[in-house]
Amino acid sequence: MQENQIIKSTNDKKSENHILSPKLDVVFQILFGEVGSEEITKDLLSTILDEEINEIDLNQNIVLRRENPKDKMGIVDVLAKINNNEYCNIEMQILDNRDTIKRILYYWAKKYSKELQKGKPYLDLKRTICVLIADFEIDILKNLEFHTQWKIIEEKNRKTVLTDDLELHIIELPKMRKNKANGKDKKLLEWLSFLNNPESKEVTNYMKNNESMKKAKEKLNTMSEDERIRRLAELREKAILDELEVKAYNYRKGKNDGLEQKNKEIAKKMKEKNYKIEDIIDLTNLSKEEIEDV
């Protein structure tokens, strides 16, 4: 009996100390958005944008470690000021709420317009970038690559870009498993593998040649030992599960409501053809009262 209790205690301890998932929005925000994370965030961003970032400022992110389970779920901003005058907003979205594209455009517009102070010319508006990392596939991007880049282009002459001020990057994590780590996407796929499973053997190998990723893993280990961050992560996970349960319930309810309506339509047609009430009940599973009302 005592031995079993010791085994259970050891297993519980291992479970309590497991490393936090960087895909969890609040963990992602603390890992990449806090002052002190400049090196790892710069490496991740330069890999996504495929351009050199000389400077990065994370001072725009305030009160990151707030503990409020009622905060909006599924998407948390990391705002980086890059090369002294451009803004990049990074989102880690883990739930598909079917409004993904409108949401990323809203966040871009909000940040872009916010930078124009009253009385200043429109020329002061700067390039603003939004990066969405989604832990799901987006329906309208079904046949596209795991990483897509979007700008405003002229419809007939697809190479003509209206402005560089608007730039969106959408990354779908589930698609990355279908891509081989080679060419210019190799380093990006390595970073995405880190987000997906920072303890995998392949990520351990990647860290040998990527000092920034190694530092990200070290910070993640430290975060995973912080009781307050673990508590915050637990609250988020619970909120996610609650939201998924609500969605599942609504789906089941809608499905059942649809089936009931279909059975009522069948019952109505059978009544019109003078089928026996017993036969209608057997076929539709409706009650006698329900059949009489159709």
Secondary structure as the mmCIF struct_conf table of DSSP 4:
data_model
#
loop_
_struct_conf.conf_type_id
_struct_conf.id
_struct_conf.beg_label_comp_id
_struct_conf.beg_label_asym_id
_struct_conf.beg_label_seq_id
_struct_conf.end_label_comp_id
_struct_conf.end_label_asym_id
_struct_conf.end_label_seq_id
HELX_RH_AL_P HELX_RH_AL_P1 GLN A 2 GLU A 16
TURN_TY1_P TURN_TY1_P1 ASN A 17 ASN A 17
HELX_LH_PP_P HELX_LH_PP_P1 HIS A 18 SER A 21
TURN_TY1_P TURN_TY1_P2 PRO A 22 LYS A 23
BEND BEND1 LEU A 24 LEU A 24
HELX_RH_AL_P HELX_RH_AL_P2 ASP A 25 GLY A 33
BEND BEND2 GLU A 34 GLU A 34
TURN_TY1_P TURN_TY1_P3 VAL A 35 GLY A 36
HELX_RH_AL_P HELX_RH_AL_P3 GLU A 38 LEU A 49
TURN_TY1_P TURN_TY1_P4 ASP A 50 ASP A 50
BEND BEND3 GLU A 51 GLU A 51
STRN STRN1 ILE A 56 ASP A 57
TURN_TY1_P TURN_TY1_P5 ASN A 59 GLN A 60
TURN_TY1_P TURN_TY1_P6 LEU A 64 ARG A 65
TURN_TY1_P TURN_TY1_P7 PRO A 69 LYS A 70
BEND BEND4 ASP A 71 ASP A 71
HELX_LH_PP_P HELX_LH_PP_P2 LYS A 72 MET A 73
BEND BEND5 GLY A 74 GLY A 74
STRN STRN2 ILE A 75 ILE A 82
TURN_TY1_P TURN_TY1_P8 ASN A 83 ASN A 85
STRN STRN3 GLU A 86 GLN A 93
BEND BEND6 LEU A 95 LEU A 95
BEND BEND7 ARG A 98 ARG A 98
HELX_RH_AL_P HELX_RH_AL_P4 THR A 100 LYS A 114
TURN_TY1_P TURN_TY1_P9 GLU A 115 GLU A 115
TURN_TY1_P TURN_TY1_P10 LYS A 118 GLY A 119
HELX_RH_3T_P HELX_RH_3T_P1 TYR A 122 ASP A 124
STRN STRN4 THR A 128 ALA A 134
BEND BEND8 ASP A 135 PHE A 136
HELX_RH_3T_P HELX_RH_3T_P2 ASP A 139 LEU A 141
TURN_TY1_P TURN_TY1_P11 LYS A 142 ASN A 143
BEND BEND9 LEU A 144 LEU A 144
BEND BEND10 PHE A 146 PHE A 146
STRN STRN5 HIS A 147 ILE A 153
BEND BEND11 GLU A 155 ASN A 157
TURN_TY1_P TURN_TY1_P12 ARG A 158 LYS A 159
STRN STRN6 VAL A 161 GLU A 172
HELX_RH_AL_P HELX_RH_AL_P5 LEU A 173 MET A 176
TURN_TY1_P TURN_TY1_P13 ARG A 177 LYS A 178
BEND BEND12 ASN A 179 ASN A 179
BEND BEND13 ALA A 181 ALA A 181
HELX_RH_3T_P HELX_RH_3T_P3 GLY A 183 ASP A 185
HELX_RH_AL_P HELX_RH_AL_P6 LYS A 186 ASN A 196
TURN_TY1_P TURN_TY1_P14 PRO A 198 GLU A 199
BEND BEND14 SER A 200 SER A 200
HELX_RH_AL_P HELX_RH_AL_P7 LYS A 201 MET A 207
TURN_TY1_P TURN_TY1_P15 LYS A 208 LYS A 208
BEND BEND15 ASN A 209 ASN A 209
HELX_RH_AL_P HELX_RH_AL_P8 GLU A 211 SER A 224
TURN_TY1_P TURN_TY1_P16 GLU A 225 GLU A 225
HELX_RH_AL_P HELX_RH_AL_P9 GLU A 227 GLU A 272
TURN_TY1_P TURN_TY1_P17 LYS A 273 ASN A 274
HELX_RH_AL_P HELX_RH_AL_P10 ILE A 277 THR A 284
HELX_RH_AL_P HELX_RH_AL_P11 LYS A 288 ASP A 293
#
